[in-house]
Amino acid sequence: MTGVVIELTDQECAAEDRRAEVHFARAQKRGWQGVGYHGPQRLRGNQLGYRAERAVKKWLGRNDPGDPDGFGKADAGRFSVRYGMRSSYGLVIHDRDGEKDHILVVPDDNPDDPRRFRLVGWLSTREARIWRARGCGRPLPGSTSAWAIPQTCLHELSELPEFAHKGGV
């Protein structure tokens, strides 16, 4: 699965990093602890996730900044953007996910400070649950409610009506 590569400018990366910092500060003020890693690692994960959302929006031709407190809402159009920290990572699905379509985005260059992102493919929550029931995918370490679907199980982006008119898929 090749996907589509989108490159962000330094200004776009900086804007998304600032948006993540606002979200992180608001969450800490409310006493949010989250699951897994905390502190600077958590902030960096948020920044990269926001950059991934910007890459999808850029490809869709959208420029809305998004809601820093938009957890559970669509990240780009009707899509939930899921960021994989490494190019080989699968699409993470959570039990709490509603019926929506998810797009997997991974770094296409330096995974510690990516500017280029690869939009890998997409899958609906319903299909992800079917794959899970068939034994495709693996639970995330330390979680009973999240699992990763391998990239080989995802649909090509060209199968989405929103992407069909775009080149490079």
N, C-alpha and C positions, 0 to 999 in steps of 0.2 A: 504494500500500500504506500503510494508515494505522497499523496496529499498536496498541499499548496503551501508555499513559503511566503511569508509576509515579513517585511522588515520595518521596524519602527525607528523613527528619528530619535535623536537625543532628547528633544523637547517632549515628544510623546512619552518616552520612558520616564522622564522627570515628572511629568504631570501625573502619570499613573502611580509612581512611587509616592508622591505627595498625597494622592487620594487614599492610598493604602495606609499612610501614616495617620490620616484623619480617622479612618475606620478603626485602626488599632488603638488610638488614644481614646476614642469614644467607648470602645469595648472595655478597655481597662477601667475607665471611669465608672462604668456600670458593674464592675466587679467580675467580668467575664474571665473565666480561666481556660475554657476550651479543653480539648483532649489532645494529648501528645505533647509536642514541643511548645515552648513558651519563649517569651522575651524576644531578643534580636532574631532568632531563627524563625519565629512565628511571623514577625514583621516582614522579614525577607520573603517568606513564603507568600504572604499576602501581596507584596509588591509584584512578585512574578506572576501571580494569578491575575492581578489587575492588568498587567502588561499583556497577558494572553487574551483577556477580554478585549482589550484595545485592538489587538491583531485581528480578531474575528470581526469586530465592528468596522475596522478599516477595510477589510475585504468585502463586507456587505455594503460599504459606502455610507455608513452611519457615523455621526460625529458626536452623539450625545455622551456626556461624561459618565453617566451611570450614577447610581445611588450608593454612597459609601456604606450605608446601612441596609443594602439590598439583599441580605441573605435570604435565600429561598425564592427570590424573584428571578425572572429571566435576565441573563447577563448581557445578551446581544440579540436584539430582536426577540424571537420566541425561543432562543436557545440558551441552555445552561452550558457555560464554558467550563471545562474541567482541565486543569493544567497538570501535566505530568512532569516532574522535576528532571527526568532523564528521557532521552529519546526513545528508549525501549519500553517505557511504562505503559500500562494499559489504562482503560477508562474506568475511573472509580465511580461506583454507584452506591448510594446509601438507601437503607430501608425507608427513610423518611422522604425520599424523592417522590414528588408527584409525577403525574403523567406529563412528561415533556421530552424534548429531544436534547441530547447532550452532544457537544462537539469536543473531541479530545485535541488539545494543543500541547505540543512539546517543543523544547528549545531546538533550534536548528544550528546554533553556534555554541558559544561558551555557556554551559548550563548554569554557571554561577552568576553571570551577568548578561543574559541573552538580550540581543537586539533583533534577532531573526527567529521567527517562530514558524513551526510547521503545523498546519491544520491537518490532522491525520485522517479523521473520518468521524462518523456520527452513529448514534444508536439511540433508540427510544428507551425509556425506563421499562416499558412493557417487554420489549425484546430482550433487554438486559436480564430481566427476571427469568425469562424463558431459558436463556443461556446458562444462568446460574443453576436453575433446576436440572439442566442437562449435565451439570458438572464442569461447565466451561467457565473458567475464572478461578480466582483464589481469594480467600478472605484476607483482609488487610491485617497485618500484625497488630495485636492488641485490640481488635474491634470485632464485635459480634454482629454489627449492623452495616458493615461496608465491605465491598469486594471489588476486585479489579477484573475487568473483562479484557482479554488480550486484543491487541490491535488487529489481529487476523479476523476477528469476529465483527468488526465494524463495517458499516456501509461506506462506499466511496462518497465523497462530497458531491460529485456530479449527479447523484441520485436524488438530491434535494431540489425542489423547484426553485428555491431562492438562489441556488448555486449553478443551476443548469446553464444560465446565460453567461457565466463567468468562464474565462479561458484558463488554461493551465492546470486543469484537473485530469 
